[in-house]
Amino acid sequence: MPKGIDKQKLYEEFSELVSIDSPSYGERAMADRLIEKLTALGFDVFEDDTAEAVDGSAGNIYAYLRGTDSFRKPVLFSAHLDTVSPALGKKAVLHDDGRITSMGDTVLGADDAAGLTEILTGVRAAIASGEPRCDIELLLPVAEEPYTAGSKHFDLSRIRSETAYVLDMSGDVGSAAVKAPSIVSFRAEVSGRASHSGFAPEEGINALAAAAAAIASAPQGRLDEETTFNIGILTGGEASNIVPEKCVLKGEARGFDHPKTLAAVDAFEKKLNEKASEIGAKVSFSSSAEVKAYSISEREDTVIRFRNAAERIGAEGRLVSTHGGSDNHNLVLGGIKGIVLSCGMYNVHSVCEYTTLDELAEGAALVRELILDKR
């Protein structure tokens, strides 16, 4: 058992957090419970006004706990409060082999209750050790799942730390993402002209046909080693006997090269306009760079501190890249050298999601060691 970690209490806290309904923009109950827990641990706790900005029920939570050694560098930990659907009525089930799943009709919510639990347990273990420790900062954002909408509104000038660890990645504890992509989302509306498909098909302009032609001729999937492109939604039409007047497409591109990612979206917009123009349809197109690609050097203190802590708990300390987005994008954009830690969650965003008691305990031990690091 990792030093200072009580697995029974760890599971009880994880199970408690899982059972709190916390969909994106509806995190009020989770925020209230975390504020209670952090206040009890001695943190100064602040909730910002992001609820109003995103039309949600709660704001981002920031918490600060003064350390016992003023010469050590402060450290920031982050995990988000929201959960993807289906997320209402979640319950954790501990199996004999140590796996923890949902009842099978919801996600488990390890994304990101695993991160929250490991942070809370690791902080308690660091305090209980009696060893000298640094200042601890926590940022627990709302609405991470919809392209980090919550943390985009947090005032990063509150943060003292230059080093940050975001616990929000699948895989074994002991891995960390130092590289993540730009994510550019887009929406297009194609407008044609409706007509009766039986009596006057020649009078119609088929919006779906223009969209389908563009989709069929545009490369999708993995464009190269760095870039992916996907059309995820295509809707339109009113009835099977009406030439569809309008349709809507939604999709995204991801890539480690920001200009190249933008170019992939621009290329599709051009292709869609070409196909629409050929039949007399029109296109309204909008896109948004949701997060911007970053890469953290292995020489940064954040990475060195992580590798040292991983070694002390017997973990690999492996550095990876991820094609996922996280609140760390916004931290890095604000000048904070953050990396994303695996927190032992698997099959996330599905009803097959699971974690294990051993992974939760190891993740908490890693947090403990990051706090007690002598740097």
N, C-alpha and C positions, 0 to 999 in steps of 0.2 A: 504494500500500500504506500502511495506517495506520502512523504513526510508531511505531517500536520493536516492531512485530509481525511475527514470522516465520511466514508462512502454512503452510509445510511442517511446522514444529514444532507449530503450532496444530492442524493436521489430525491429526498423529500422536497428540497428547494426547487429542483428542476421540475418535479411533478407539479408543484404549486404554480410555478410560472407558466407551464404549459397549459394549465387549466384556466388561465385568465384569457378571456376573449380579447384579442388585440389586433383586429384587422387594420390595414393601412387607413389612416385618417380616423380611426376609432380606438386609439390607444389609451384613453383616459384611465381605465381601471389599472392597466399595467403601469402607467406613469405614477399613479397614486401609490401603488404597492412598492415600487422601486424607491420613491421618495421616502417612504416609511423606513425601508431597510437601510438606506444610505444615511439617513438622519440618525438611526440607532447606532450606526458604526462610527459616528462622529464627523461625518462629512458636512461641509457647508454646501447646501443644495440650492440650485437656481433653475427655474423653468422659464424659458424664453417665450416670446409671443408668436412663435411659428404657427400655432393653432389657427390664428386669424389669417395668416398669410396663405395657408394651404386649405383653409376651410375644413379643419379637422377638430378633434376634441381635446388634443393635448399638444404641448410644445416640446421642443428638445430639452432634455435634462442635462445640466452640467453640475458636476460635484467636485469639490476640492477637499483634500485631507492633508494637512501639514505633516511633513515627515519628522523623523527624529535625528537626522543628520543633514544639516543645511549645506554641506559641501557636496552632496550627491545630486546628480542631475535629476530633475523631475521627470515623470513618465506619464503618458496619457494612454488610457484604454478606452475602447469604444465597442459597443454592440447595439444593434437597433431594436426598437420596441415592437415593431409591427411584424405581422405574419401574413403570408399569402393564403388565399382561399383554396379549398374549403377549410375554414379555420374556426368555426363556431362549435362550441361544445367539445373541444379537444380533451383527451385524457391520455395520460402516459401509462403504458403497460410494461412492467419489468419482467422479462422472460428468464428462465432458468440459466440460460447461457450468458446473461448479462446484457443482452440487447434490450433496447427500450424503443418501443413502437407506439403508434396510436392504436385506437380500436379498429382501424382499417377504413373508416368512413370520413376521416379528415386527415389533413397533414398532421405531423407530430408537433411541429413548431420548434424543433431543435434549431431551425433557422429563424430566430436567433436566440432562443432560450438557452441553448448550449453555451453561447458566448456570454450571455448575461450571468448564468450560473457559475461559469468558470471564473469570471471576474469577481463576483461577490465572494466565492469560496476562497479564491486566491488572496484577495485582500484580507479576509479574516485570518487566513493562515499566516500571512506576513506579519500582521499585527500581533497575533498570538505567539509568534516565535520570539518576540522580545529583542530581535536583532535590529541594528541600525537600519533605517530605511529612508528612501527618498520621499519627496512630496508626490502624492498620487492625484491625478486628474482623471475624471471620467466624463465622456460625452456619450449620451444614450439618445440617439436621434429617433424621431418619428418618421414615418413614410419613407423608409429606405427603399422598399420594393419598387415603388413607381419612380425609378431612375433617381434615387437619392433626393427626392423632393424636399424632405425635411431639413437635412443638414446643409443644404444650399442656403438656408436662411439664417444659419447660426453665425453669430458674431465671433469669428475666430480670434479677435484681439483679446478675448478672455483667456485664451490658452497660454500657459507659461512654458509648456514643454516643447522641445524641438524634436522629441522622440515619441512616436505613437504606434500603438498596436491595435488593429481593428480585428476583432474575433468574429469572422464572418466568411469562412471558406470551408468547403467540403474537404474531406480527406483526413488522413491520420494526423494527430497532434504531433508537431515537430516539423511541419512544413510551413513555409511562408512565401507569399507572392510578393515579389519585388517589382513586377512589371504587369501592367493592366492596360486595356485598350480604350480608345475613344469609342463611344457609342453614339451614333447619329440616327435618330428616328425620323420618319417622314410620313406624311399623309397626302394623298392625291385624290381629287375628285374629278372624274371625267363626266362631261355633260354632252349629251347627244340630243336626239329628238324622238319623242314617243310616237308610235303609230300602231294601228292594229296589225298584228303579224300575219293575219290571214287575208284581210281585205286590201291592206295597203302597205306591205312590208317595204316597198321601195321609197316610201315617204319618210321612213324612220332612219335615225342615225344611232346605231347600236353602241352605246357607251361600253358595255361589257366586251364587245368584240375588240374595241381599241385597246382596252386594258389587257385582254387575253393575248393579243398580238405582241404587246410590249413585254409582258411577262415571259412569253414563249421565246422571245429573241434575246432577252437579257440574261447574262450569266448569273447564276445563283449558287448558294452554298459556299464552299471555300474557294475564294477567288485566287488566293495565293497563300503563302505560309503565314502572312500577317493579317489577312483581311477576309471577312465573311460578309455575305449579303443575303437578305431574306425578305420575301413578301409573305407576311404572316396572316393578313386579312384581306379578303376581297368580297365585298357585298354590293348588291344592286338588283335592280329590277323590281317590278310590282306583281306581275302575273305572267304565266307561260304564254299567253296570247298577246302580249304587249312588247313591242321592241323597247328594250330598256333605255330610258332616257338618261339615267344617272347611275354611277357606281363609285365606290370608295375603296381605295387601296391603302393599306398601312404596312409598314415594314421598317427594317433597320439595317444599318451596316456597322460592323465592328472591326477595328484594326489598330495595330500598334503604331502605325504611322498616321498621324492626324490628317495631314493634307490628302493622303491617298484615300483615307476613309471618306472624307468629304467628296472627293472626286468620284468615288463609286456611286454615291447618291446623285451627284450631278449628272453622271452618265445615264442613269436610269430616267431621271427627269427629262433629259433630252430625247431618249428613246421613246418615252411615253408621249411626248409632244409630237414626235414624228408620226407615230402610228395613229394618234388622234387626228392630226391634220390630214392624213391620207383619206379619211372618211368624212371629214367636216366636223369632227367633235372638238371640244375645247377642254383644257386642263387647268385646274387650280392646284398648285403644288406648294407645300410648305415643309420645312425640315428644321430640326433642332439638334444641336450638338449637346446631348444630355450630359456627358462626361468626357473629359479629355485625357488622352493616353499619358502615362507617366512611366518612368523607370528609375528605381532607387539603386544607387551604386552599392556594391558589396563592401565598400570601404566606409560607408556611413556608420555612425555610432549605433543607429537603430538596428542595423543588421548584425554588427559585432555583438551587441548586447543580447540579441535573440539567440545567436549561435552559442554564446557562452551559457545562457540559461538552459538551452536545449541540451547541451552536453551534461550539465549538472543533473538533469533528470533522466539521462540515458536515452534521449531522443536524437534523431538524426540531424536535425537542424538544416533541412534541405531547402534550397531556394528554387522557386518555380515562377512561371508566368501564369496568368489566368486570363481567360476571355470574359470574365464576369466584371460587373460593376459593383462598387461598394462606396460607403461613406468616405473611405480613404481617398478617393478621387478628389473630394472637396477639401480634405485636409492638405493633400499635396499641393493642390492649386493655391492654397493659402500659405504655402511655404513651410509646412510641417512635414518632416521626413517620416512618413508612416509606411508600414507594411501590413499586409493582411495575413492573419494567422489561421491555419486550419484548426477547427475546434471539434473535430470528431463527429461531424454530421454527414449523412449519406442519403442519396436519393431524394434530395430536397426538392420542394415544389411538387410533391406527389404524395399520395396516400401511402406510399411504400417507404416514406422517410423513416430513418432510424438513427440512433446513436447507441453508444454502449457506456456502461457505468465506468469501465476502465478508461475510456477515452475522456470522459468528463473529469475524472480524477486527475488524469495526466495533464489536461488542459489547465485545471486549477493550479496544479503544481508548477506549471510553466509560468503562469501569472505571478505566483508567489516568488519565484526565482528572479523574474524580471524586476519586481519591486525591490528585492534585497540585493540586487546587483551592486557591486562596489564602485561602479564607474561614476 
